[in-house]
């Protein structure tokens, strides 16, 4: 691949990755609730989901989803439904997000690593925005006259690295601000804000329409 194409792709991908979405919200919430280290597993789950979506697009499954109304809607409803579930779970949570017992650490109350991984994986893998992104973007930067696998790996790994870096930065910033956000009244509102935002993202997914030629 030519260097200028890789650079252009990296800039476009960086803009997409930096835009706040469900993965960003999950990283912020996990960092505030369980500590910055816990976001490593959700971040790994997210980029694993992105890898699967990228591979699906490369194999033509992304194009199938984008071209089939009912498959696209099925993925859309599953993704939106999962975000609604996360939002409702947050809104109904009675414990305060930032409340940690004095003799415990945030990680003591954290879900298992597998649960953090699976939740982020499902969020990424059921987001039709990722399908559209990879289906529409990859063909613009792939040289059909060259070997496809190396190009796929380069573009996908760049996107995964950018996503991992972005989520880690968001988590670190949230962790640094935790001290200022630890008041009980604010923590109660944080539950509501996080839950409502998950539901907002789910609603936004429901408004997505399949791109037609």
ZIMO-V243660 format. One record per residue. PHI is phi in whole degrees, 0 to 359 (999 if undefined). OMEGA is omega in whole degrees, -180 to 180 (NA if undefined). NEAR is the number of other C-alpha atoms within 8 Angstrom. Layout:
# ZIMO-V243660
PHI & OMEGA & NEAR
PHI & OMEGA & NEAR
This chain:
# ZIMO-V243660
999 & 180 & 7
284 & -174 & 5
300 & -177 & 6
291 & 176 & 6
290 & 178 & 9
297 & 180 & 11
295 & 179 & 8
297 & 178 & 8
299 & -179 & 10
299 & 179 & 10
294 & 179 & 8
296 & -180 & 8
295 & -180 & 10
297 & 179 & 10
296 & -180 & 8
295 & -178 & 7
293 & -177 & 11
290 & 180 & 8
292 & -178 & 6
301 & 178 & 8
207 & -179 & 7
303 & -180 & 10
295 & 178 & 13
296 & 180 & 10
298 & 179 & 12
296 & 179 & 10
296 & 179 & 15
297 & -178 & 11
295 & 180 & 9
295 & -180 & 13
295 & -180 & 16
291 & -174 & 14
276 & -172 & 10
243 & -179 & 12
103 & -175 & 12
299 & -177 & 13
296 & -178 & 7
294 & -178 & 14
288 & 177 & 14
302 & -176 & 9
287 & 177 & 11
290 & 177 & 16
293 & 176 & 15
295 & 176 & 11
297 & -180 & 14
296 & -177 & 15
290 & 175 & 13
293 & 175 & 9
297 & 178 & 14
296 & 178 & 12
298 & 179 & 10
296 & 179 & 9
294 & 178 & 13
295 & 179 & 12
296 & 179 & 8
297 & 178 & 10
296 & -179 & 13
294 & -179 & 10
277 & 179 & 7
95 & 180 & 8
291 & 178 & 9
297 & 178 & 15
295 & 178 & 9
296 & 178 & 9
297 & -178 & 11
291 & -176 & 13
265 & -179 & 10
259 & -177 & 8
299 & -174 & 9
286 & 177 & 6
292 & 178 & 9
300 & -180 & 13
293 & 179 & 8
298 & 178 & 8
297 & -179 & 11
297 & -178 & 14
290 & 177 & 9
295 & 180 & 9
296 & 180 & 15
295 & -180 & 14
298 & 180 & 9
292 & 178 & 10
292 & 175 & 14
298 & 179 & 11
298 & 179 & 8
297 & -180 & 11
294 & 179 & 14
296 & 179 & 10
298 & -180 & 9
289 & -179 & 11
294 & -178 & 11
272 & -179 & 6
294 & -179 & 8
271 & 179 & 4
282 & 180 & 5
282 & -177 & 10
304 & -172 & 10
259 & -178 & 11
279 & 179 & 9
234 & -180 & 7
305 & -175 & 6
297 & -177 & 5
263 & -179 & 4
227 & 175 & 7
247 & -179 & 9
300 & -177 & 10
290 & 179 & 8
297 & -177 & 6
259 & -176 & 7
286 & 173 & 9
298 & 179 & 6
295 & 179 & 6
300 & -180 & 8
296 & -180 & 7
294 & 177 & 8
297 & 180 & 14
296 & -177 & 14
296 & -179 & 10
298 & -180 & 10
290 & 179 & 16
299 & -180 & 14
296 & 179 & 11
298 & -179 & 15
285 & -173 & 13
285 & -180 & 11
252 & 179 & 10
264 & -178 & 13
297 & 177 & 11
299 & 179 & 7
293 & 178 & 11
299 & 180 & 14
296 & -179 & 10
301 & -177 & 8
291 & -179 & 12
293 & -177 & 14
277 & -172 & 8
275 & -173 & 8
304 & -178 & 9
301 & -178 & 7
288 & -174 & 6
241 & -178 & 9
261 & 176 & 10
273 & -176 & 7
294 & 180 & 6
275 & -180 & 4
247 & 180 & 5
300 & -174 & 7
281 & -175 & 9
300 & 178 & 6
300 & 180 & 7
293 & 178 & 10
302 & -178 & 10
295 & -180 & 8
298 & -177 & 8
294 & -179 & 11
292 & -180 & 10
295 & 176 & 8
298 & -179 & 9
295 & 180 & 12
296 & 179 & 11
296 & 179 & 8
296 & -180 & 11
295 & 180 & 11
297 & 179 & 11
296 & -179 & 8
295 & -180 & 10
295 & 179 & 12
296 & 179 & 12
293 & 178 & 8
301 & -179 & 11
295 & -180 & 15
294 & 179 & 10
296 & 179 & 8
296 & 180 & 12
295 & 179 & 11
294 & -178 & 7
270 & -174 & 8
300 & -179 & 10
300 & -179 & 6
282 & -176 & 6
252 & -171 & 9
273 & 179 & 10
292 & -175 & 7
306 & -178 & 9
297 & -180 & 6
291 & 180 & 9
300 & 179 & 14
296 & 178 & 10
291 & 179 & 8
297 & 175 & 9
305 & -177 & 13
292 & -179 & 10
294 & -180 & 8
297 & 180 & 13
299 & -180 & 14
295 & -179 & 10
289 & 175 & 10
301 & 179 & 14
295 & 177 & 13
299 & 179 & 8
296 & 177 & 12
297 & 177 & 14
295 & 179 & 9
298 & 178 & 8
296 & 180 & 13
296 & -180 & 9
277 & -180 & 6
293 & 179 & 7
239 & 178 & 4
293 & 179 & 8
286 & 179 & 6
247 & -177 & 4
288 & NA & 2
